[in-house]
Amino acid sequence: MSGEHASGEAPPTAGAPYTPAGAALHWLLCAGLLLMCAAVLVNLYAGLRGAALASAACLVLCIAIGQRLIGWRERGLLAAALAVTAVALMSLPAPAALIEQSLQRAAFLAAFMILIALLRVGAGRSASVLALGDYLTRQPPGRRYLAIHTGSHAMGVLLNFGTLSLFGPLIVRGVEATRKDEPAAAAVREQRQLSALMRGFSWVIAWSPTAVAQALIPVAVVGADPLALAGMGAAVAAAVLPLGWLNDRVVGRSARRRLAREGKLPTGLRREFPRAAAARFSLVCLALIGGCALIVLASGVTVIVALMPMAPLVTLAWLRVQARAARRAGKGPAESGSFAARVRELATVSIPRSMPEAVTLAAGGYCGLMLAGLLEPARVGGWLQLDRLPAEAVYLPAAAAVPLLSQLAVPPILVVTFFGSVLIGNPALGLDPTLLGFAFIMGWCLNLTGSPFGTTVLMVGRATGVRGTTLSWRWNGLFTLAAAAVVAGALFAFGA
């Protein structure tokens, strides 16, 4: 995989020399990010306002320290956040409460991304993940797509974005095992398998009660029926599965014809199932799921909140087991890496490497809350003259707004929070809150595969090293357009 270490991690600053000063910066940034995550968790579980204020302060400090690790997208969102803050300071009589609330939401989103992404560290070094990925990669393509799509869909209900951090490296390491002997075929396998992973996971938010979207929509769109949202979303998610499978078959047949012309058709398939590797990987999944279940039962928090402390605990345990297994196998420290060395790499490489995605989510959530607090929905509706539109003419643009604005790095949480309050705050439109919420959820699903700034694309890209534009536009552009047609039909059908 281009630009990656053998361990599955890339340097946080591509192309920059890893100097002692750079290492010190990464240690400092890691300490700040971990303090922010700890403060967020204390606030979530104990409700201490002091911890919430500390998490916001740590976030601001880490953004200042980690400027060299972020790109133009993140800098643009930070500039927008500063602009919105300046407007609030000049126009609101008491802006402190709104700014504090928005910073706390931003810190939560950043901590969520950083903690969940740690799972990829264990997956990137696991021999079991390599064996399973190699087996999965060599399966017959049709069966392989269905297995990955349905598997990531089911696991997404329980693990949320942890599914991508676990299965992304699994797929890539399996492909890498075949790249030396069959480089052309390996590239096609990578495209088809990562696309199946993204599609299966992205459409679980259409109905899963553990998804952020399902929790946010009833709050942003007052009056939306959660059960009806889940039922309609499940129907569309079921329709998308055969659509994605057909698209995968077309891609596969085209690639096979090209490989045949070039004399590069792959050899036979390996069908021996690695039972021991599957058992070990299942233990990791069960530990993660079981730990989350215990936390939910004991504290009453949501699965997403329970997943945040479990991800680093499972990752550390996984790295410890890997180091002991390597030592028992007789591998030297230079070849296998001690537990201390693995933790050191996690601190100096993996955690700082999560900065771009953490800043993207944090800045998007901050801007969304700030805008919702600054702009009065009824006034915005008057400016746009929304009362002149029939209700049916609103749902489809509402769904399209999420993926289209995401192409400009505008996060879905910002779009839904703002436009949801604007549209539902104008009763003259006569909108059905459930249909409006359904439209936003459908747009959120389309954004996850169709935008290089979608969270699914960001996490898979970070876990695998594949560019976001490749994952979204090149590999999933046609699928997303076909899924958009299904969404349009569903909006008209349910609206009728």
Residue pairs with C-beta under 8 A, 6 or more apart in sequence:
1 172
1 176
1 464
1 465
2 465
3 10
3 14
3 465
4 10
4 465
5 11
7 124
7 125
7 337
7 345
8 120
8 121
8 123
8 124
8 125
8 169
8 173
9 121
9 124
9 345
9 349
9 350
9 353
10 349
10 353
10 465
11 18
11 349
12 26
12 69
12 349
12 352
12 353
12 355
13 22
13 68
13 69
16 22
16 68
23 348
25 65
25 68
26 347
26 348
26 349
26 352
27 347
27 348
28 65
29 62
29 65
29 66
29 69
29 351
29 352
29 355
30 347
30 348
30 351
30 352
32 58
32 61
32 62
32 65
33 58
33 62
33 110
33 114
33 351
33 352
33 354
33 355
33 358
34 351
35 54
35 58
36 54
36 55
36 58
36 59
36 62
36 107
36 110
36 111
37 111
37 114
37 115
37 308
39 51
39 52
39 54
39 55
39 58
39 107
40 51
40 52
40 55
40 107
40 108
40 111
40 308
41 111
41 308
41 309
42 48
42 51
43 49
43 51
43 52
43 55
43 104
44 108
44 301
44 305
44 308
45 299
45 301
45 305
52 100
52 104
52 107
53 100
55 104
55 107
55 108
55 111
56 100
56 103
56 104
56 106
56 107
58 107
59 103
59 106
59 107
59 110
59 362
60 103
62 355
63 78
63 359
66 352
66 355
66 359
69 352
69 353
69 355
69 356
70 78
70 355
70 356
70 359
71 356
73 356
73 360
73 409
73 453
74 355
74 356
74 359
74 360
74 363
76 409
77 359
77 360
77 363
77 364
77 367
77 409
78 359
78 363
80 363
80 367
81 363
81 366
81 367
81 370
84 366
84 367
84 370
84 371
84 374
85 99
85 370
87 374
88 95
88 98
88 99
88 370
88 373
88 374
89 95
91 374
92 98
92 373
92 374
98 369
98 370
98 373
98 374
99 370
101 369
101 373
102 365
102 366
102 369
102 370
102 373
103 366
105 365
105 366
105 369
106 361
106 362
106 363
106 365
106 366
107 362
108 365
109 358
109 361
109 362
109 364
109 365
109 413
110 358
110 359
110 361
110 362
111 308
111 358
112 161
112 304
112 308
112 361
113 161
113 354
113 357
113 358
113 361
114 351
114 354
114 358
115 307
115 308
115 309
115 311
115 312
116 160
116 161
116 162
116 165
116 307
116 308
116 311
117 165
117 350
117 354
117 357
117 459
117 462
117 463
118 165
118 311
118 312
118 315
118 346
118 350
118 351
119 162
119 165
119 166
119 288
119 311
119 314
119 315
120 165
120 166
120 168
120 169
120 350
120 462
120 463
121 315
121 319
121 342
121 345
121 346
121 350
122 284
122 314
122 315
122 318
122 319
122 322
123 129
123 165
123 166
123 167
123 168
123 169
123 170
123 463
124 169
124 173
124 463
125 319
125 322
125 337
125 342
126 281
126 318
126 322
127 277
127 322
127 325
128 274
128 276
128 277
128 278
128 280
128 281
129 169
129 170
129 173
129 277
129 281
130 173
130 174
130 177
131 274
131 277
132 170
132 174
132 274
132 277
132 278
132 281
133 169
133 170
133 171
133 172
133 173
133 174
133 175
133 177
134 173
134 174
134 177
134 178
134 270
134 274
135 174
135 270
135 272
135 273
135 274
135 277
136 144
136 147
136 148
136 170
136 171
136 174
136 193
137 144
137 171
137 174
137 175
137 177
137 178
137 186
137 189
137 193
138 174
138 178
138 269
138 270
138 271
139 147
139 269
139 271
140 269
141 192
141 248
141 249
141 252
142 245
142 248
142 249
144 192
144 193
144 196
145 192
145 193
145 196
145 244
145 245
145 248
146 241
146 245
148 167
148 171
148 193
148 196
148 197
148 200
149 196
149 197
149 199
149 200
149 241
149 244
149 245
150 200
150 241
151 167
151 200
152 163
152 164
152 167
152 196
152 197
152 200
152 201
152 204
153 200
153 201
153 203
153 204
153 237
155 163
155 166
155 167
155 201
155 285
156 163
156 200
156 201
156 204
156 205
156 208
156 211
157 204
157 208
157 210
158 210
158 289
158 292
158 303
159 166
159 285
159 288
159 289
159 307
160 210
160 211
160 212
160 303
160 304
160 307
161 455
161 459
162 288
162 307
162 311
163 201
164 197
164 201
164 456
164 459
164 460
164 463
165 311
165 459
165 463
166 284
166 285
167 197
168 194
168 197
168 459
168 460
168 463
168 464
169 463
169 464
170 281
171 190
171 193
171 194
171 197
171 464
172 190
172 194
172 463
172 464
172 465
174 193
175 186
175 189
175 190
175 193
176 186
178 185
178 186
178 189
178 266
179 186
179 187
181 267
182 264
182 266
182 267
184 259
184 262
184 264
185 259
185 264
185 265
185 266
188 251
188 252
188 255
188 259
190 466
191 251
191 475
192 248
192 251
192 252
194 460
194 464
194 466
194 471
194 475
195 244
195 248
195 251
195 471
195 475
195 476
195 479
196 244
196 248
197 460
198 448
198 449
198 456
198 457
198 460
198 471
198 476
199 240
199 244
199 449
199 476
199 479
200 244
201 448
201 456
202 445
202 448
202 449
202 454
202 456
203 236
203 237
203 240
203 445
204 211
204 237
205 211
205 212
205 213
205 214
205 233
205 441
205 444
205 445
205 448
206 233
206 234
206 236
206 237
206 441
206 442
206 445
207 214
207 229
207 230
207 231
207 233
207 234
207 237
208 214
208 230
209 215
209 226
209 230
210 302
210 303
210 304
212 304
212 413
213 412
213 416
213 440
213 441
213 444
214 226
214 229
214 230
214 233
214 441
215 302
215 304
216 413
216 416
216 417
217 224
217 229
217 416
217 420
217 437
217 440
217 441
218 224
218 226
218 229
218 437
220 416
220 417
220 420
220 421
220 424
220 437
220 440
221 420
221 423
221 424
221 433
221 436
221 437
221 440
222 424
222 433
223 424
223 433
223 434
224 433
224 434
224 436
224 437
224 438
225 433
225 434
228 434
228 438
229 434
229 437
229 438
229 441
232 438
232 490
232 494
233 438
233 441
233 442
235 490
236 442
236 445
236 486
236 487
236 490
237 445
239 486
239 490
240 483
240 486
243 479
243 482
243 483
243 486
244 479
247 478
247 479
247 482
256 265
259 265
259 266
284 314
284 318
287 314
287 317
288 307
288 310
288 311
288 314
291 306
291 310
291 313
291 314
292 303
292 306
292 307
292 310
293 306
295 301
295 306
295 309
295 310
296 302
296 303
296 306
299 306
315 346
316 343
319 339
319 342
319 343
319 346
320 339
322 342
323 336
323 337
323 338
323 339
323 342
324 339
326 335
326 336
326 337
327 336
329 336
333 341
337 345
353 462
354 462
356 458
356 462
357 455
357 458
357 459
357 462
360 409
360 411
360 453
360 458
361 411
361 413
361 455
364 410
364 411
364 413
364 414
365 411
365 413
365 414
367 411
367 414
368 411
368 413
368 414
368 415
368 416
368 417
368 418
369 417
371 414
371 417
371 418
372 417
372 418
372 421
375 418
375 422
377 421
377 422
377 423
377 424
377 425
377 426
378 425
378 426
380 422
381 387
381 422
381 423
381 425
381 426
381 428
381 429
384 422
386 394
386 422
386 423
386 426
386 428
386 429
387 426
387 428
387 429
389 429
391 429
391 430
391 431
391 432
392 492
392 495
394 423
394 429
394 431
394 436
395 431
395 435
395 436
395 438
395 439
395 491
395 495
396 439
396 488
396 491
398 419
398 423
398 436
398 439
398 440
398 443
399 439
399 440
399 442
399 443
399 446
399 487
399 488
399 491
400 443
400 484
401 415
401 419
401 443
402 412
402 415
402 416
402 440
402 443
402 444
402 446
402 447
403 443
403 446
403 447
403 450
403 451
403 454
403 480
403 484
405 415
406 412
406 415
406 447
406 450
406 451
406 453
406 454
407 451
407 452
407 453
409 453
411 453
412 443
412 444
412 447
415 440
415 443
416 440
416 444
419 440
420 436
420 437
420 440
423 429
423 431
423 436
424 431
424 433
424 436
432 495
435 491
435 494
435 495
438 491
438 494
439 491
442 487
442 490
442 491
443 487
445 483
445 487
446 480
446 483
446 484
446 487
447 454
448 454
448 455
448 456
448 457
449 456
449 457
449 472
449 476
449 479
449 480
449 483
450 472
450 473
450 476
450 477
450 480
450 481
450 484
451 457
451 472
452 467
452 468
452 469
452 471
452 472
452 473
453 468
454 472
457 468
457 471
457 472
458 468
460 466
460 471
461 467
461 468
461 471
472 480
